Amino acid sequence: MAGLGVLGLAIWRRRRS
């Protein structure tokens, strides 16, 4: 389930932009 963590981090970082 590492892919989910990477994807979540990418979206989280984009939202926190």
Backbone hydrogen bonds, N-H to C=O, Kabsch-Sander energy under -0.5 kcal/mol:
donor,donor_aa,acceptor,acceptor_aa,energy
5,G,1,M,-1.0
6,V,2,A,-2.2
7,L,3,G,-2.7
8,G,4,L,-3.0
9,L,5,G,-2.4
10,A,6,V,-2.2
11,I,7,L,-2.4
12,W,8,G,-2.9
13,R,9,L,-2.8
14,R,10,A,-1.9
15,R,11,I,-2.7
16,R,12,W,-2.5
17,S,13,R,-1.2
